[in-house]
């Protein structure tokens, strides 16, 4: 089990890997590139670190659809009666609230389950905000505000010049249809 301390914003390898793998619908419209492609193109992702963290090995996607028996797990108490558990697999990140699966970001992703307005709260831990961000759904009317908020939080990890591009890409993938 991992702690929030282990995935502090200074752990750039974790956050680059997480961001590169957790937004299956994030797309930059100008270049038609996914967030994964942008992060890799900018040299921000050490795939060997992320592979080790998620216990990736050659053939895991074919053998077990990208799931491992003993994934890294983060457990965080959101509220007294609400516990968040996140499992990090080589082919998926799976989210649970009180042991009930609520979302996943892998090949058969199930995202857009939390309204962005509920997710963004100035008192919420910024790490938890980013960990839950793949599950957000953003109303088109909130696009500009969401992009700015996400960009500001991403500056804790990435070079400032990249953050608005990454944020825009993420928001484009989370806009409600």
N, C-alpha and C positions, 0 to 999 in steps of 0.2 A: 504494500500500500504506500502511496506517495502522499506528501503533505503539500499544502500551499507554499510552505517555506522552500521546499525543493523545486518548485516551479515559479520562483520569484521572477520578476521581469528581467533580472540579470541573466537568467537561464535562456539565452536567446535561441539555443538549439531546440529546446522544448517548444517555445512559442512559434518559431519559424515552421517547425514540423507540424504543429497543431494547426496553424493558420493555413498551411499548404494542403492539408488533408481534410479539413473540416467544413469546407464551404463548397459542396458539390455543384451549386448553381451560380456561383460567383463568376461573373464574366465582365471583362472590360470591353465595352462596346466599340471603342475606336480601333483597337488592335485585334479584337475577337480572341483575346487570350484569357485563359482561366486564371484565377488567383494563384493556383499551383504553378502554372507556367511563369507568371510574373515573379513570384518569389524565387523560383529556381533561376530564372534569367538574371535576376539582380544579385545572384550569388548569396542569398540570404539563408539557404537551407542546407544543412549538413545531413544528407539523407542517411548516412551511416549511423549517426547518432539516433535519429528517429527510428530507424530499423531496429537498432539494439533496444531502445526503449519499448517499442511495441512488440518485440520478440519476433520480428519478421525473419523468415528464412525462405530460401528458394523452394517453391512448391506449396507454400502455405495457402495461397489463394486457390489453387487447384484442389489441394487435399482437404481443406476445411473451410473453404469460402472466406478465408482471411481471419478466422477466429482462432484464438489459442485458449487452452484450458486455464491458464493462470495469468490473465492479463494484468497490467498495472492498473490500479484502482485508486481513485480519489474519492474520499467521503467527506462531505461538508454539511454541517447543520445549517440549513437555510432559515429555519424557524424552529421553535421548540418541538413541534410535531411534524416537521418536514425535513427529511434528510435526502440530500442529493448524493447520488453515486454515479461516477463516470468510469466506464471501462474503456481502456485504450487497447484496441486490437490492431493487428497489422492492416486489416481491411475495413475497419469500422471503428467509430467511437460511439458507444452506446450509453444512453442517459436513463437514469432511473430516479424516481421520487418515491421514497418509502418502499423500495424494492419492486415498484411497478414500472416497467419500461415505458418511457414517454416519447423517446425519439432516438434516431440514429443517423449517422452521416455517411454510411458506406454505400455500396452499390445499389441497395434497395432503400435509399434514404427516406427518412420520415422527418422532415424539418418543418419550420414555420408553425410552431405550436405555442409560442409565447409572444403576445403583442409587445413590440419594442417599447411602447410607453410604460408597460409594467416592468420590463427588464431594466430600463435605465432609471436608476434611482441614485442620487448623489451619495447616499450613505452605503450603497452596496460596494463590496470589495471589487476593485477593478479587475482582479484576476478572475473572480467568479463571473463578472460581467462578460469578459472575453470568452470564458469557457462555455457560457450559455448563449452567446451571440449566434452561433450557428442555428439555434432553435427559434430565433426571432422572426417575426413577420412585421414588415414595415409598411405603413400606409404611405401612398404616394405623396400625400400632403406633408408628411414628416421627413421626406427624403433628404432635404438640405440639412435639417437639424441633426438627423441620424448620421449623415456623412461626417459632419463636423465633430460630433461626440466620439464616433469611432476613430476618426483620424487623431484626435487628441489623446485617446487612450493608447493607440498604436505607437505614439511617439515615446512611450515608455520602453519600447522594444526596438523599433526600426528607425533608420535615418529619417529625419523629418521630411525630406524631399520625396520619400516613397509613400508616406502615410496617407496622403489625400488620394493617391492613385489606388492604393489597396482598399481604403475605406469606400471609395466610389464603386469599386468592383464588388465588394461585399454587399453594399446596399442594393446594387442592381440585381443581385441574386436573391435578395430577401424581400423585395417589393411585392406587396400583395397584388394578385392578378385581378 
